[in-house]
Amino acid sequence: MKICFVLNDIETEKNGTSVALMCMAHQRGHEVYAMGVGDFNFHHDSPISINATTVPKNTKTKSPAKFLEALQGSKARKKQLDSTKLDVLFIRNNPTEEVGREWAEQAGVAFGRMIQQQDVLVLNDAYALSHAFIDKLYFEELPQEIKPDSIITRDKDQLLDFWEKQNKKMVLKPLEGSGGQDVYLIDKHEKNVNQIIEHLISQGYVIAQEFLPAVKDGDVRVLLLNGKVMEKDGEKAIIRRVAGEGEFRSNFALGATADSSDLTPEMQRIVDLTAPKLIRDGLFFVGLDIVKDKLIEINVLSPGGMEHFKDIGLPPFTDYVIEAIERKVEYKNTYKGQLSNRTLATME
C-alpha cells in the first residue's frame, strides 16, 4: 500500500511513535511517504497534491532511529505526489506543538477532510478529528462517572470559586495544550493564584480539574486501536508514566520515566465506557491517560508513548498497528465504496 504520514515538520521530527510506525510500514514493504502540514497543494481543477518525502525501498532501516536518519538525510527523495494515488493518509501532527505557526494548527485536519472526500482512507477519520480537535473539550462529552470534577471557563471568579469548593487544591491547564506545558497544581499554599489564573486566561480557555491524590504514583497511558486495548502475545499496550522528583506532571517531555502497569478493572471500565463513542466517531488510534479510576485526558490527534515500550519489556506493537491498517485497505478495496471512511476507520 501507499501510505503517507502527516507530521508537523520532517526536519524537526523526533524519534517517536510516528517514526516507529513509518519504519515498520517500510520494513513490511509498503511505499511510505512523510510530509509536513505545510506540504499540501490545492488547485481547483485537480486533486490535492503533496510535497512528499520518501526513503527508497532498498534502504536498510533496522530501527526507527535509522529510518529517521534516512528520512532526514541525503538518502531521502522528494516528489510531488497526487494524493488520490494514496491508499492511506495517516494524520499524526500535533497542533499544540505549532508555536509561532498558528496557520499550521488545523491544516492537517482541514486538508485531511478534502483528501477523504477524494476517496482516500484517512486515519483517524478527518471529520472525527475536526469534532475532537480540542481534545480536552471532546473529553467532556464522555460519561461523568469516569472523569474528575472540572470546569472550563475564562472567568477568574468561577475558577476561584471552583478552587474553594475543591478545598483549595486543583489542577489548572490551558484547554488547548499538551506535554505538560502551563499545567499548575494550585493548593492553599500557592501565593500566586491570581497571577497564574490571569496568565492562563490571557491564552484562552482554562480547564480546572479536581486534584487526584493517586497522581503521586503517576498516570497510565492506555493505547486503543479500534476501541480496544492493543494486545499482542499476551501483553497489553499500557505504560505507566512516573513523574520525576518534586514534579506532579507525568509527561515524558518533562522527565517522567516509564514503568509497567496491569490493566485494572477500573481501567477496563473506563475503556468500556469510552470505546463506543470512539468507534462511532471513527477514531482509530487513541491514547487514554488514567489515574486510578479516573480518565484525566484523551489524545486523539497524535497519541504516543510506544517508543518507550522497549524500556519496560513490551513488544513494539508497531506491526499490530500497520497490520490493522492493511486490513482496512483490503476491506476498502473489496467493498468498493460501500463502507464509509468513518466505518472503515474503526473496523477490525
C-alpha positions as CSV (number, residue, x, y, z in Angstrom):
1,M,0.0,0.0,0.0
2,K,0.9,3.7,-0.4
3,I,0.7,5.4,3.0
4,C,1.6,9.0,3.9
5,F,2.2,10.2,7.4
6,V,1.3,13.9,8.1
7,L,3.9,15.3,10.6
8,N,4.4,18.8,12.0
9,D,7.7,19.1,10.0
10,I,10.0,16.4,8.7
11,E,13.2,18.4,9.7
12,T,12.2,18.7,13.3
13,E,10.5,15.3,13.8
14,K,11.9,13.3,16.7
15,N,12.3,9.6,17.1
16,G,8.8,8.8,18.5
17,T,5.7,6.8,17.8
18,S,5.2,8.2,14.2
19,V,8.7,7.3,13.2
20,A,8.3,3.8,14.7
21,L,5.2,3.3,12.7
22,M,6.7,4.5,9.5
23,C,9.7,2.3,10.0
24,M,7.5,-0.8,10.4
25,A,5.5,0.0,7.3
26,H,8.7,0.4,5.4
27,Q,10.0,-2.9,6.7
28,R,6.8,-4.6,5.6
29,G,7.4,-3.5,2.0
30,H,5.0,-0.6,1.7
31,E,5.5,2.7,-0.1
32,V,5.9,5.1,2.9
33,Y,5.8,8.8,2.5
34,A,6.1,11.6,5.0
35,M,5.0,15.2,4.8
36,G,4.7,18.3,6.9
37,V,1.5,20.2,7.4
38,G,2.8,22.8,5.0
39,D,3.2,20.4,2.2
40,F,-0.3,20.3,0.7
41,N,-1.1,21.9,-2.6
42,F,-4.6,22.7,-3.8
43,H,-5.8,23.8,-7.3
44,H,-9.5,23.9,-8.1
45,D,-9.3,21.8,-11.2
46,S,-7.1,18.9,-10.0
47,P,-6.7,16.6,-7.0
48,I,-4.7,17.9,-4.0
49,S,-1.0,17.1,-4.4
50,I,1.5,16.8,-1.6
51,N,5.2,17.5,-1.4
52,A,6.2,14.1,-0.1
53,T,9.5,12.7,1.2
54,T,10.3,9.0,0.9
55,V,13.0,6.6,1.8
56,P,13.9,4.3,-1.1
57,K,12.5,0.7,-0.6
58,N,16.0,-0.8,-0.7
59,T,17.3,1.4,2.2
60,K,18.2,-0.7,5.2
61,T,16.4,0.7,8.2
62,K,16.8,-1.8,11.1
63,S,15.5,0.6,13.7
64,P,13.3,3.7,13.9
65,A,16.3,5.8,14.6
66,K,18.0,4.6,11.4
67,F,14.7,5.3,9.5
68,L,14.6,8.8,10.8
69,E,18.2,9.3,9.9
70,A,17.5,8.2,6.3
71,L,14.3,10.3,6.1
72,Q,16.1,13.5,7.2
73,G,19.3,12.7,5.3
74,S,20.7,12.5,1.8
75,K,19.0,9.2,1.0
76,A,15.6,10.7,1.2
77,R,13.8,11.5,-2.1
78,K,11.4,14.4,-2.6
79,K,8.5,14.1,-5.0
80,Q,5.2,15.8,-5.7
81,L,2.5,13.2,-5.3
82,D,-1.1,13.1,-6.4
83,S,-3.0,12.4,-3.2
84,T,-5.6,10.3,-5.0
85,K,-2.8,7.7,-5.6
86,L,-2.5,7.1,-1.9
87,D,-4.2,4.2,-0.1
88,V,-3.9,5.9,3.3
89,L,-3.3,9.3,4.8
90,F,-2.4,9.0,8.5
91,I,-2.7,12.3,10.3
92,R,-0.1,12.4,13.1
93,N,0.8,16.0,13.5
94,N,0.4,17.6,17.0
95,P,-1.2,21.0,16.6
96,T,-0.2,22.0,20.2
97,E,3.4,22.0,19.2
98,E,2.9,24.6,16.5
99,V,4.3,27.5,18.5
100,G,4.5,30.5,16.2
101,R,2.9,28.6,13.3
102,E,-0.8,29.2,14.1
103,W,-1.5,28.6,10.4
104,A,-0.4,25.0,10.8
105,E,-2.6,24.1,13.7
106,Q,-5.6,22.9,11.8
107,A,-4.1,22.4,8.3
108,G,-3.6,18.7,8.6
109,V,-7.2,18.0,9.6
110,A,-8.6,20.5,7.1
111,F,-6.8,19.1,4.1
112,G,-7.4,15.7,5.5
113,R,-11.1,16.2,5.1
114,M,-10.7,17.2,1.5
115,I,-8.5,14.2,0.8
116,Q,-11.0,12.0,2.5
117,Q,-13.6,13.3,0.0
118,Q,-11.3,12.1,-2.8
119,D,-11.9,8.5,-1.5
120,V,-8.6,8.1,0.2
121,L,-8.7,6.3,3.6
122,V,-7.9,8.9,6.2
123,L,-6.9,7.9,9.8
124,N,-8.1,8.9,12.2
125,D,-11.3,9.9,10.4
126,A,-10.7,13.6,9.5
127,Y,-14.3,14.7,10.3
128,A,-14.0,13.0,13.7
129,L,-10.7,14.8,14.3
130,S,-12.4,18.1,13.4
131,H,-15.0,17.4,16.0
132,A,-12.5,16.3,18.6
133,F,-9.8,18.9,17.7
134,I,-9.9,20.4,21.1
135,D,-9.4,17.1,22.8
136,K,-10.0,18.3,26.3
137,L,-13.4,19.6,25.2
138,Y,-14.2,16.3,23.4
139,F,-13.1,14.6,26.7
140,E,-16.0,16.4,28.4
141,E,-18.5,14.6,26.2
142,L,-17.6,11.3,27.9
143,P,-19.6,9.9,30.9
144,Q,-19.1,11.9,34.1
145,E,-18.6,8.9,36.3
146,I,-15.1,8.2,34.7
147,K,-13.9,11.8,34.9
148,P,-12.7,14.1,37.7
149,D,-14.8,17.1,38.6
150,S,-13.9,20.0,36.3
151,I,-14.8,23.4,34.9
152,I,-13.9,25.1,31.7
153,T,-14.1,28.9,31.6
154,R,-12.3,32.2,31.2
155,D,-14.0,33.7,34.2
156,K,-11.5,34.2,37.0
157,D,-14.2,34.3,39.7
158,Q,-15.6,30.9,38.6
159,L,-12.1,29.4,38.8
160,L,-11.6,30.8,42.3
161,D,-15.0,29.5,43.3
162,F,-14.1,26.0,42.0
163,W,-10.9,26.2,43.9
164,E,-12.7,26.9,47.1
165,K,-15.1,24.0,46.5
166,Q,-12.2,21.7,46.0
167,N,-10.7,22.6,49.4
168,K,-8.2,24.9,47.7
169,K,-6.5,22.2,45.7
170,M,-6.9,21.9,41.9
171,V,-5.1,21.4,38.7
172,L,-5.1,24.3,36.1
173,K,-4.2,24.0,32.5
174,P,-4.9,25.5,29.1
175,L,-7.9,24.0,27.3
176,E,-5.6,23.7,24.2
177,G,-2.1,22.4,25.1
178,S,-0.1,19.2,25.7
179,G,3.2,17.9,27.0
180,G,2.5,19.3,30.5
181,Q,3.2,22.9,29.5
182,D,1.5,25.5,31.6
183,V,0.0,22.9,33.9
184,Y,-0.2,24.0,37.5
185,L,-1.1,22.4,40.8
186,I,-2.8,25.1,42.9
187,D,-3.1,24.4,46.6
188,K,-3.7,26.6,49.7
189,H,0.0,27.4,49.9
190,E,0.1,29.0,46.4
191,K,0.7,32.7,46.7
192,N,0.4,33.5,43.0
193,V,-3.1,32.1,42.4
194,N,-4.4,35.3,40.8
195,Q,-1.3,35.8,38.6
196,I,-1.4,32.2,37.4
197,I,-5.1,32.4,36.5
198,E,-4.7,35.7,34.7
199,H,-1.7,34.2,32.8
200,L,-3.7,31.2,31.6
201,I,-6.8,33.3,30.8
202,S,-4.7,35.5,28.6
203,Q,-4.0,32.5,26.4
204,G,-7.6,31.3,26.1
205,Y,-10.0,29.0,27.9
206,V,-8.8,27.3,31.1
207,I,-9.7,23.9,32.5
208,A,-9.7,23.4,36.2
209,Q,-9.8,19.8,37.4
210,E,-10.2,18.1,40.7
211,F,-6.8,17.1,42.1
212,L,-6.4,13.3,42.3
213,P,-4.1,12.2,45.1
214,A,-3.3,9.0,43.3
215,V,-1.4,11.0,40.7
216,K,1.7,10.7,43.0
217,D,2.0,7.2,41.6
218,G,2.0,8.6,38.1
219,D,-0.7,8.1,35.4
220,V,-1.2,5.3,33.0
221,R,-1.3,5.7,29.2
222,V,-3.5,3.1,27.6
223,L,-3.4,2.8,23.8
224,L,-6.6,1.8,22.0
225,L,-7.0,0.6,18.4
226,N,-10.5,0.3,17.0
227,G,-11.8,0.9,20.5
228,K,-9.9,-1.9,22.1
229,V,-6.7,-2.0,24.2
230,M,-3.9,-3.2,21.9
231,E,-2.8,-6.7,22.9
232,K,0.0,-8.8,21.4
233,D,1.4,-12.1,22.7
234,G,-0.5,-11.7,26.0
235,E,1.0,-8.2,26.5
236,K,-1.2,-5.0,26.6
237,A,-0.1,-1.6,25.2
238,I,-0.1,0.1,28.6
239,I,2.6,2.2,30.2
240,R,2.8,3.9,33.5
241,R,4.4,7.4,33.4
242,V,6.0,8.2,36.7
243,A,6.8,11.9,37.4
244,G,10.3,13.0,38.4
245,E,11.2,14.1,41.9
246,G,9.2,17.1,43.1
247,E,7.0,17.0,39.9
248,F,3.4,16.1,39.7
249,R,3.1,16.1,35.9
250,S,3.7,12.7,34.4
251,N,4.9,13.7,30.9
252,F,7.9,12.1,29.2
253,A,8.7,15.5,27.8
254,L,9.2,16.7,31.4
255,G,11.4,13.8,32.5
256,A,8.9,11.2,33.6
257,T,10.1,7.6,33.5
258,A,8.4,4.6,32.1
259,D,7.1,1.7,34.3
260,S,4.8,-1.3,33.7
261,S,1.2,-1.5,34.7
262,D,-1.6,-4.1,34.6
263,L,-5.0,-3.4,33.1
264,T,-7.1,-3.0,36.3
265,P,-10.9,-3.5,36.4
266,E,-11.2,0.3,36.9
267,M,-9.2,1.0,33.7
268,Q,-11.2,-1.6,31.8
269,R,-14.4,0.1,32.9
270,I,-13.1,3.4,31.5
271,V,-12.2,1.7,28.2
272,D,-15.7,0.1,28.1
273,L,-17.5,3.4,28.6
274,T,-15.2,5.3,26.2
275,A,-14.9,2.8,23.3
276,P,-18.5,3.0,21.9
277,K,-18.1,6.8,21.3
278,L,-14.6,6.4,19.8
279,I,-15.9,3.6,17.4
280,R,-18.9,5.6,16.4
281,D,-16.9,8.7,15.7
282,G,-14.2,6.9,13.6
283,L,-11.3,7.4,16.0
284,F,-8.9,4.5,15.1
285,F,-5.8,5.2,17.3
286,V,-6.4,6.9,20.7
287,G,-4.5,7.3,23.9
288,L,-6.2,7.4,27.3
289,D,-4.5,8.8,30.3
290,I,-5.8,7.3,33.5
291,V,-5.2,7.9,37.2
292,K,-6.6,5.0,39.3
293,D,-10.3,5.1,38.4
294,K,-10.5,8.4,36.5
295,L,-9.7,9.4,32.9
296,I,-7.8,12.6,33.0
297,E,-7.0,13.2,29.3
298,I,-7.7,11.7,25.9
299,N,-5.4,12.1,22.9
300,V,-7.0,11.6,19.5
301,L,-4.6,13.7,17.4
302,S,-1.2,12.2,18.0
303,P,-1.2,9.5,20.7
304,G,2.3,8.4,21.5
305,G,4.4,6.6,24.1
306,M,5.2,3.5,22.0
307,E,8.8,4.5,21.7
308,H,9.1,3.8,25.5
309,F,7.7,0.2,25.3
310,K,11.1,-1.3,24.9
311,D,12.1,0.3,28.3
312,I,9.7,-1.9,30.2
313,G,10.0,-5.1,28.1
314,L,6.8,-4.6,26.0
315,P,6.8,-5.6,22.3
316,P,6.8,-2.5,20.0
317,F,3.2,-3.0,18.8
318,T,4.1,-1.2,15.5
319,D,3.3,-4.3,13.4
320,Y,0.0,-4.6,15.2
321,V,-1.0,-1.1,14.1
322,I,0.3,-1.5,10.5
323,E,-1.5,-4.9,10.1
324,A,-4.7,-3.2,11.2
325,I,-4.3,-0.6,8.5
326,E,-3.5,-3.3,5.9
327,R,-6.8,-4.9,6.7
328,K,-8.7,-1.7,6.4
329,V,-7.2,-1.1,2.9
330,E,-8.3,-4.6,2.0
331,Y,-11.8,-4.0,3.2
332,K,-12.0,-0.7,1.3
333,N,-10.8,-2.4,-1.9
334,T,-13.2,-5.3,-1.5
335,Y,-16.3,-3.3,-0.7
336,K,-15.6,-0.5,-3.3
337,G,-17.4,2.5,-1.8
338,Q,-19.9,0.6,0.3
339,L,-18.2,1.4,3.6
340,S,-17.7,5.0,4.8
341,N,-14.3,6.3,5.9
342,R,-15.7,6.5,9.4
343,T,-16.8,2.9,9.4
344,L,-13.5,1.7,7.9
345,A,-11.5,3.7,10.5
346,T,-12.6,1.5,13.4
347,M,-13.3,-1.8,11.7
348,E,-11.3,-4.7,12.9
